[in-house]
Amino acid sequence: MNPSIILGMDQRAIGPLLSTDADAVIPRAFNPTLRDARQALVLGESKILCGAFGGSNVVRWIEHTANRQFNRRDLTITVINKLRNTAIEASLYDCLLTGATFPALNKASTADAVMSLSFQAQRLTTRPIGGTEGLPLPPQLKPWRICEFEFEIDGIVGASSVQRVEPLTIKQGVKTVSPPGNRTPEIEPTRIEDSNVIVSLPFQSGKSFLDWSAAVTAKPNDYQNEKSGRLKYLARDKSVVAIVEFRALGPIAATKSGDLLRVEMYCAGMTVQAQGGF
């Protein structure tokens, strides 16, 4: 983590960020010769990298967005200059989450997991902080590793043998609306897009996937072949951090790659459930 960049949500410090493009944009906002720089973070997407889902508040923001609830959150990003003992705090209001990319998972790796989030704010204010001694320290987050997960598909025996899961992405479209009366333009959510689900497992454990793929190929318009599934993200103590539920899964391709079977599936929709693993 980069302790010089701190994320806050709804007036509460959440934790340090690995990185954010805001640390380049915010300082420029104080330069009066770059008047458009202040709007750069507002009018376009900004990205942050965080671990451990960024804490339970961030998980619930993802949950609400994936579940089409479209709630807005107020964020703060504090960029600390340790050499000068100063900081800049950006307050971002009425932010919509525009994307969440869950990390690739691998049973053979003990690496800590990292998430990528993108958001768009309705408006931004910034303020300089003369000293850093009084800044609130965020709580320590429990890191989770990319090997800690469980994958399930109803009726597919080999799903529990999945060794790898490619990154999952949830994207929310955003449009700018111009209210009457020359008021400040507002951002509104549009549609949600979910990525395909791609997994790899030992080929000898893949018979159920191959049979499923053959059944769908034989009757491509038989929606009774679609299945439900779920991906559980686990903390190191095996408690569940979050669950991604998959609705109406169907195989697109099942191909052998060495000793592994790689299965790509379409998904009619994903929902996210925050759990108590923090």
The 8 nearest C-alpha neighbors of each residue, nearest first, counted from 0:
[[1, 17, 16, 2, 15, 49, 50, 18],
 [0, 2, 17, 3, 16, 4, 15, 18],
 [3, 1, 15, 4, 0, 5, 16, 17],
 [2, 4, 79, 1, 78, 5, 80, 15],
 [5, 3, 78, 2, 77, 16, 15, 1],
 [6, 4, 15, 77, 76, 14, 16, 3],
 [7, 5, 76, 14, 13, 75, 15, 12],
 [8, 6, 12, 75, 13, 11, 74, 76],
 [7, 9, 74, 11, 10, 73, 75, 12],
 [8, 10, 73, 11, 74, 72, 7, 75],
 [11, 9, 8, 7, 12, 74, 73, 75],
 [10, 12, 7, 8, 9, 13, 137, 6],
 [13, 11, 7, 137, 14, 6, 8, 10],
 [14, 12, 7, 137, 6, 11, 54, 138],
 [13, 15, 137, 6, 5, 12, 138, 16],
 [16, 14, 5, 2, 4, 6, 1, 0],
 [17, 15, 49, 18, 4, 1, 0, 5],
 [16, 18, 0, 1, 48, 49, 15, 19],
 [19, 17, 16, 48, 47, 1, 20, 4],
 [20, 18, 47, 21, 46, 22, 48, 16],
 [19, 21, 22, 23, 46, 45, 24, 18],
 [22, 20, 24, 19, 23, 25, 45, 40],
 [21, 23, 20, 24, 25, 19, 78, 26],
 [24, 22, 21, 20, 25, 26, 27, 19],
 [23, 25, 21, 27, 22, 26, 28, 36],
 [24, 26, 28, 27, 21, 22, 23, 89],
 [27, 25, 28, 24, 29, 23, 22, 87],
 [28, 26, 29, 30, 25, 24, 36, 33],
 [27, 29, 37, 36, 25, 26, 30, 24],
 [30, 28, 27, 26, 31, 25, 37, 33],
 [29, 31, 27, 32, 28, 33, 34, 26],
 [32, 30, 33, 34, 29, 28, 27, 36],
 [31, 33, 30, 34, 35, 29, 36, 28],
 [34, 32, 31, 36, 35, 30, 28, 27],
 [33, 35, 36, 31, 32, 37, 28, 30],
 [34, 36, 37, 38, 33, 39, 28, 32],
 [37, 35, 39, 28, 38, 33, 34, 27],
 [38, 36, 28, 35, 39, 34, 40, 25],
 [37, 39, 41, 36, 35, 40, 42, 123],
 [40, 38, 36, 41, 37, 42, 43, 35],
 [39, 41, 38, 43, 42, 45, 44, 24],
 [42, 40, 120, 38, 39, 43, 122, 121],
 [41, 43, 39, 38, 40, 44, 119, 120],
 [44, 42, 41, 40, 39, 119, 45, 120],
 [43, 45, 119, 118, 117, 46, 40, 42],
 [44, 46, 117, 118, 40, 20, 119, 43],
 [47, 45, 117, 19, 116, 20, 118, 44],
 [46, 48, 19, 116, 18, 115, 117, 49],
 [49, 47, 115, 17, 18, 114, 16, 19],
 [48, 50, 16, 114, 53, 17, 113, 47],
 [49, 51, 113, 52, 53, 114, 112, 142],
 [50, 52, 142, 53, 143, 54, 141, 140],
 [53, 51, 50, 54, 58, 114, 57, 49],
 [54, 52, 51, 49, 50, 57, 14, 55],
 [55, 53, 52, 56, 57, 51, 58, 13],
 [54, 56, 58, 57, 59, 277, 53, 273],
 [57, 55, 59, 58, 54, 60, 53, 8],
 [56, 58, 60, 59, 55, 53, 54, 61],
 [59, 57, 55, 61, 60, 56, 273, 52],
 [58, 60, 62, 56, 61, 57, 273, 63],
 [59, 61, 57, 63, 62, 58, 64, 56],
 [62, 60, 58, 64, 59, 63, 65, 57],
 [63, 61, 271, 59, 65, 60, 64, 272],
 [62, 64, 68, 66, 60, 61, 65, 59],
 [63, 65, 69, 61, 67, 66, 62, 68],
 [66, 64, 62, 270, 67, 63, 61, 271],
 [65, 67, 63, 64, 270, 68, 62, 271],
 [68, 66, 64, 65, 69, 63, 191, 190],
 [67, 69, 63, 64, 66, 70, 65, 62],
 [70, 68, 64, 67, 63, 71, 188, 95],
 [69, 71, 68, 63, 72, 64, 95, 60],
 [72, 70, 93, 94, 95, 69, 73, 96],
 [71, 73, 94, 93, 74, 9, 70, 92],
 [72, 74, 92, 9, 93, 91, 8, 94],
 [75, 73, 8, 91, 7, 90, 9, 72],
 [74, 76, 90, 7, 89, 6, 91, 8],
 [75, 77, 6, 89, 5, 88, 7, 78],
 [76, 78, 88, 5, 4, 87, 79, 89],
 [77, 79, 4, 87, 86, 3, 22, 88],
 [80, 78, 86, 3, 81, 85, 4, 77],
 [81, 79, 85, 82, 86, 83, 84, 78],
 [80, 82, 84, 83, 79, 85, 3, 86],
 [81, 83, 80, 84, 85, 79, 86, 131],
 [82, 84, 85, 81, 80, 86, 130, 79],
 [85, 83, 81, 130, 82, 80, 131, 86],
 [86, 84, 130, 129, 80, 83, 128, 131],
 [85, 87, 79, 128, 78, 80, 127, 88],
 [88, 86, 127, 78, 77, 128, 126, 79],
 [89, 87, 77, 126, 125, 76, 127, 78],
 [88, 90, 125, 76, 75, 124, 91, 77],
 [91, 89, 75, 124, 123, 74, 125, 92],
 [92, 90, 123, 74, 73, 120, 75, 122],
 [91, 93, 73, 122, 94, 121, 120, 123],
 [94, 92, 71, 72, 121, 73, 120, 95],
 [95, 93, 120, 71, 72, 119, 92, 73],
 [94, 96, 71, 119, 118, 97, 120, 93],
 [95, 97, 118, 98, 117, 94, 119, 64],
 [98, 96, 171, 118, 117, 170, 95, 172],
 [97, 99, 170, 117, 169, 116, 96, 171],
 [98, 100, 116, 169, 168, 115, 101, 117],
 [101, 99, 168, 115, 167, 114, 102, 116],
 [100, 102, 167, 166, 114, 168, 99, 103],
 [103, 101, 166, 114, 113, 104, 112, 100],
 [102, 104, 166, 165, 164, 101, 105, 145],
 [105, 103, 145, 164, 163, 146, 102, 165],
 [104, 106, 163, 146, 107, 108, 145, 162],
 [105, 107, 146, 162, 108, 163, 104, 145],
 [106, 108, 105, 146, 109, 162, 163, 145],
 [109, 107, 110, 105, 106, 146, 145, 144],
 [108, 110, 144, 146, 145, 111, 107, 106],
 [111, 109, 144, 108, 145, 112, 146, 143],
 [112, 110, 144, 143, 145, 142, 109, 113],
 [111, 113, 144, 145, 50, 143, 102, 110],
 [112, 114, 50, 49, 102, 111, 48, 115],
 [115, 113, 49, 101, 48, 102, 50, 100],
 [114, 116, 48, 100, 47, 99, 49, 113],
 [117, 115, 99, 47, 98, 46, 100, 48],
 [118, 116, 46, 98, 97, 45, 96, 44],
 [119, 117, 96, 97, 44, 95, 45, 94],
 [118, 120, 44, 94, 95, 41, 43, 45],
 [121, 119, 94, 41, 122, 91, 93, 92],
 [120, 122, 93, 92, 94, 41, 186, 185],
 [123, 121, 92, 120, 41, 91, 124, 93],
 [122, 124, 91, 90, 92, 41, 125, 89],
 [125, 123, 90, 89, 91, 126, 122, 37],
 [124, 126, 89, 88, 90, 123, 127, 87],
 [125, 127, 88, 87, 128, 89, 124, 90],
 [128, 126, 87, 86, 88, 129, 125, 85],
 [127, 129, 86, 130, 87, 85, 126, 131],
 [130, 128, 85, 127, 86, 131, 84, 87],
 [131, 129, 85, 84, 128, 132, 86, 133],
 [130, 132, 134, 133, 84, 85, 86, 129],
 [133, 131, 134, 130, 84, 135, 85, 129],
 [134, 132, 131, 135, 130, 136, 128, 129],
 [133, 135, 131, 132, 136, 130, 128, 86],
 [136, 134, 133, 137, 12, 132, 131, 11],
 [135, 137, 134, 138, 12, 14, 5, 13],
 [138, 136, 14, 12, 13, 135, 139, 15],
 [139, 137, 140, 14, 136, 13, 12, 15],
 [138, 140, 137, 141, 14, 13, 15, 136],
 [141, 139, 142, 138, 51, 54, 14, 277],
 [140, 142, 51, 143, 277, 139, 234, 235],
 [143, 141, 51, 140, 111, 50, 144, 112],
 [142, 144, 234, 51, 111, 112, 235, 141],
 [143, 145, 111, 112, 146, 110, 147, 109],
 [144, 146, 104, 112, 147, 105, 110, 111],
 [145, 147, 106, 105, 144, 108, 109, 104],
 [148, 146, 233, 145, 144, 232, 234, 235],
 [149, 147, 232, 233, 231, 146, 150, 230],
 [148, 150, 231, 230, 151, 232, 159, 147],
 [149, 151, 230, 159, 229, 158, 231, 161],
 [152, 150, 158, 229, 228, 159, 230, 153],
 [153, 151, 228, 155, 158, 227, 154, 229],
 [152, 154, 155, 227, 228, 226, 151, 156],
 [153, 155, 152, 156, 226, 207, 227, 158],
 [156, 154, 152, 207, 153, 157, 158, 208],
 [157, 155, 158, 207, 154, 159, 152, 153],
 [158, 156, 204, 160, 159, 205, 155, 207],
 [159, 157, 151, 160, 161, 156, 155, 152],
 [158, 160, 157, 161, 150, 151, 149, 156],
 [161, 159, 158, 157, 200, 162, 204, 201],
 [162, 160, 200, 158, 159, 199, 163, 198],
 [163, 161, 200, 106, 105, 199, 160, 164],
 [164, 162, 105, 199, 104, 198, 161, 106],
 [163, 165, 198, 104, 103, 197, 166, 199],
 [164, 166, 103, 197, 198, 167, 104, 163],
 [167, 165, 103, 102, 101, 100, 168, 164],
 [168, 166, 101, 100, 194, 165, 196, 169],
 [169, 167, 100, 194, 99, 193, 101, 170],
 [168, 170, 193, 99, 98, 192, 100, 194],
 [171, 169, 98, 192, 191, 97, 168, 193],
 [172, 170, 191, 97, 190, 98, 192, 173],
 [171, 173, 189, 190, 188, 97, 191, 170],
 [174, 172, 188, 189, 187, 186, 171, 175],
 [173, 175, 187, 186, 188, 176, 189, 172],
 [174, 176, 186, 185, 187, 184, 177, 173],
 [177, 175, 185, 184, 186, 178, 174, 187],
 [176, 178, 184, 185, 179, 175, 183, 182],
 [179, 177, 182, 176, 184, 180, 181, 183],
 [180, 178, 181, 182, 177, 183, 184, 176],
 [179, 181, 182, 178, 177, 183, 184, 176],
 [182, 180, 179, 183, 178, 177, 184, 176],
 [181, 183, 180, 178, 184, 179, 177, 185],
 [182, 184, 185, 181, 177, 178, 176, 180],
 [185, 183, 177, 176, 182, 178, 175, 186],
 [186, 184, 176, 175, 177, 183, 121, 187],
 [185, 187, 175, 174, 176, 121, 173, 184],
 [186, 188, 174, 173, 175, 185, 189, 176],
 [189, 187, 173, 172, 174, 171, 190, 69],
 [188, 190, 172, 173, 187, 171, 174, 191],
 [191, 189, 172, 171, 192, 188, 173, 170],
 [190, 192, 171, 170, 172, 193, 189, 169],
 [193, 191, 170, 169, 171, 190, 194, 172],
 [194, 192, 169, 168, 268, 170, 191, 195],
 [195, 193, 168, 167, 196, 169, 192, 266],
 [194, 196, 265, 264, 266, 197, 193, 263],
 [195, 197, 264, 263, 265, 194, 198, 167],
 [198, 196, 263, 165, 262, 164, 264, 195],
 [199, 197, 164, 262, 163, 261, 165, 161],
 [200, 198, 261, 163, 260, 161, 162, 259],
 [199, 201, 161, 162, 259, 260, 160, 202],
 [202, 200, 259, 204, 203, 260, 258, 205],
 [203, 201, 259, 260, 205, 204, 258, 200],
 [202, 204, 201, 205, 206, 258, 259, 260],
 [205, 203, 157, 202, 201, 206, 160, 200],
 [204, 206, 202, 208, 207, 203, 157, 209],
 [205, 207, 209, 208, 204, 210, 203, 157],
 [208, 206, 210, 209, 155, 205, 211, 156],
 [209, 207, 211, 205, 206, 210, 212, 155],
 [210, 208, 212, 206, 211, 207, 213, 205],
 [211, 209, 213, 207, 212, 208, 206, 214],
 [210, 212, 208, 214, 209, 213, 207, 215],
 [211, 213, 209, 215, 210, 214, 250, 208],
 [214, 212, 216, 210, 211, 215, 209, 217],
 [215, 213, 211, 217, 216, 212, 210, 218],
 [214, 216, 219, 218, 212, 217, 213, 211],
 [215, 217, 213, 219, 214, 218, 212, 211],
 [218, 216, 214, 215, 213, 219, 212, 220],
 [217, 219, 215, 221, 216, 220, 214, 224],
 [220, 218, 215, 216, 221, 217, 222, 214],
 [221, 219, 218, 222, 215, 223, 224, 216],
 [220, 222, 223, 218, 219, 224, 215, 225],
 [223, 221, 224, 225, 220, 219, 247, 215],
 [222, 224, 221, 225, 226, 220, 247, 215],
 [225, 223, 222, 221, 226, 215, 249, 214],
 [226, 224, 247, 249, 248, 222, 223, 227],
 [227, 225, 248, 247, 153, 224, 228, 249],
 [226, 228, 246, 245, 247, 153, 152, 248],
 [229, 227, 152, 245, 151, 153, 244, 226],
 [230, 228, 244, 151, 243, 245, 150, 231],
 [229, 231, 150, 243, 242, 149, 151, 232],
 [230, 232, 242, 149, 148, 241, 233, 150],
 [233, 231, 148, 241, 240, 239, 242, 147],
 [232, 234, 239, 147, 237, 148, 240, 238],
 [233, 235, 237, 143, 238, 236, 240, 239],
 [236, 234, 237, 143, 233, 147, 238, 144],
 [235, 237, 234, 238, 233, 276, 239, 143],
 [238, 236, 234, 233, 235, 239, 147, 276],
 [239, 237, 234, 276, 233, 236, 240, 235],
 [240, 238, 233, 276, 241, 232, 274, 234],
 [239, 241, 276, 274, 233, 232, 234, 275],
 [242, 240, 273, 274, 232, 272, 239, 231],
 [243, 241, 231, 272, 230, 271, 232, 244],
 [242, 244, 271, 230, 229, 270, 272, 269],
 [243, 245, 229, 270, 269, 228, 242, 271],
 [246, 244, 269, 228, 229, 227, 268, 266],
 [245, 247, 227, 268, 267, 248, 266, 269],
 [248, 246, 225, 226, 267, 227, 266, 249],
 [249, 247, 266, 226, 225, 265, 246, 227],
 [248, 250, 225, 264, 265, 247, 251, 226],
 [251, 249, 264, 212, 252, 263, 265, 248],
 [250, 252, 264, 263, 265, 249, 253, 262],
 [251, 253, 263, 250, 262, 254, 264, 212],
 [252, 254, 262, 261, 263, 260, 209, 212],
 [255, 253, 261, 260, 252, 256, 262, 259],
 [254, 256, 260, 259, 261, 257, 253, 202],
 [257, 255, 259, 260, 258, 254, 261, 202],
 [256, 258, 259, 255, 260, 202, 201, 254],
 [257, 259, 202, 201, 256, 260, 255, 203],
 [260, 258, 201, 202, 256, 200, 257, 255],
 [259, 261, 255, 202, 200, 199, 254, 201],
 [262, 260, 199, 254, 253, 198, 255, 259],
 [261, 263, 253, 198, 197, 252, 199, 260],
 [262, 264, 197, 252, 251, 196, 250, 253],
 [265, 263, 250, 196, 251, 249, 195, 248],
 [266, 264, 195, 249, 248, 196, 250, 251],
 [265, 267, 248, 268, 247, 195, 246, 264],
 [268, 266, 247, 246, 248, 265, 269, 245],
 [267, 269, 246, 266, 245, 193, 270, 247],
 [270, 268, 245, 244, 246, 243, 65, 193],
 [269, 271, 244, 65, 66, 243, 272, 62],
 [272, 270, 243, 62, 242, 65, 244, 273],
 [273, 271, 242, 241, 62, 274, 243, 270],
 [272, 274, 241, 59, 58, 240, 271, 62],
 [273, 275, 240, 241, 276, 239, 272, 242],
 [276, 274, 277, 240, 239, 273, 238, 55],
 [275, 277, 240, 239, 238, 274, 234, 233],
 [276, 275, 55, 141, 240, 54, 140, 234]]
